[in-house]
Amino acid sequence: MLYQLSYGGAGASLAAPALTSCVEIAHGLRRLTGLSFRAHPGPLLIPRCSSVHTFGMRVALDLVWLDSDWRVVRVDRAVPPRRVRGCRGAWGVLELPCLSRPSRQASRA
C-alpha cells in the first residue's frame, strides 16, 4: 500500500515546492523483511515498531523514529548493514535508503 507524504519544511513559503514522496506501509511479511533484499528500496513506514535490523540490506539506512502523534523522536543516520537499532518510546519507524555516504565512525557502530 502506498501513501503520499508532502513536507514543505520549516519556514517554507507557498511558492516553494514541497518535498513529496510515496511511502509504503509495512504489513505482514514486509514488517519482518523491511527494505532487505530489494534492488531499489524506497521509503517504508513500519507502524507499531520500536526496533529494526539491517540484515540483508545492500545500502545503509536512515531511520526516522516516530511517536504515536507522528513527531520525530530520533533520527539514526547511515546505519550500515548487519546492525540492530531500537528506540524506546517509538511508535513506528520510517526506513529510508541513506542519501549520504556513511562516515567511518557510523560504520564501526
C-alpha positions in Angstrom: 0.0 0.0 0.0 1.5 3.4 -1.0 0.7 6.7 0.6 1.9 10.1 -0.5 3.5 12.4 2.1 4.3 16.1 1.5 6.6 18.3 3.5 7.3 21.9 2.8 9.8 22.3 5.6 10.1 24.9 8.3 9.5 28.4 7.0 8.6 27.2 3.5 6.7 29.7 1.5 3.7 28.9 -0.7 5.9 29.4 -3.7 8.5 26.9 -2.5 7.9 23.4 -3.8 7.2 20.7 -1.2 9.2 17.5 -0.9 6.8 14.7 -2.0 7.5 11.0 -1.8 5.5 7.8 -1.9 5.8 5.8 1.2 4.9 2.1 1.5 3.2 1.0 4.8 4.6 -2.3 6.0 2.1 -5.2 6.7 2.6 -8.9 7.1 5.9 -10.3 5.9 7.1 -6.9 4.9 7.2 -5.9 8.6 9.9 -8.6 9.1 12.0 -8.0 6.0 11.6 -4.2 5.8 13.8 -2.9 2.9 16.0 -6.0 2.9 16.7 -7.8 -0.3 15.2 -5.1 -2.5 17.2 -3.8 -5.5 15.9 -0.3 -5.3 14.4 0.3 -1.9 12.1 3.3 -1.3 10.7 4.8 1.9 8.9 2.3 4.2 6.9 3.1 7.3 6.7 0.3 9.9 4.0 1.1 12.4 4.0 -0.3 15.9 7.7 -0.9 15.8 10.4 0.1 18.2 13.4 -1.9 16.8 14.7 -2.9 13.4 17.6 -4.8 11.9 19.6 -4.1 8.7 20.5 -7.7 7.9 20.1 -8.4 4.1 20.5 -4.7 3.3 22.7 -3.6 0.4 22.9 0.0 1.5 23.0 2.0 4.7 19.6 3.2 6.1 18.4 6.4 7.6 15.9 5.6 10.4 13.4 8.2 11.5 11.7 7.1 14.7 8.2 8.5 15.3 5.9 8.7 18.3 2.2 8.0 18.2 1.5 11.6 17.2 3.9 11.3 14.2 6.5 13.5 15.9 10.1 12.6 15.3 11.7 11.1 18.4 15.1 10.4 17.0 17.0 10.0 13.7 19.7 7.4 13.1 21.7 8.3 10.0 23.7 6.0 7.8 23.0 2.8 9.8 25.2 0.2 7.9 24.1 -3.4 7.0 24.1 -6.1 9.6 23.1 -3.9 12.6 20.2 -3.8 15.1 18.7 -0.4 16.2 15.9 0.4 18.6 14.3 3.5 20.1 12.5 3.4 23.4 9.2 5.2 23.2 8.9 5.0 19.4 5.5 4.0 17.9 7.0 3.4 14.5 9.9 3.9 12.2 10.4 5.3 8.7 13.2 3.4 6.9 14.9 5.4 4.1 17.8 4.4 1.9 20.7 6.6 3.1 21.3 9.6 0.8 24.8 10.3 2.0 27.8 8.1 2.4 28.2 6.6 6.0 31.1 8.1 8.0 33.8 5.8 9.3 32.6 6.3 12.8 29.0 5.3 11.9 30.2 2.2 10.0 32.0 0.9 13.1 28.9 1.2 15.3 
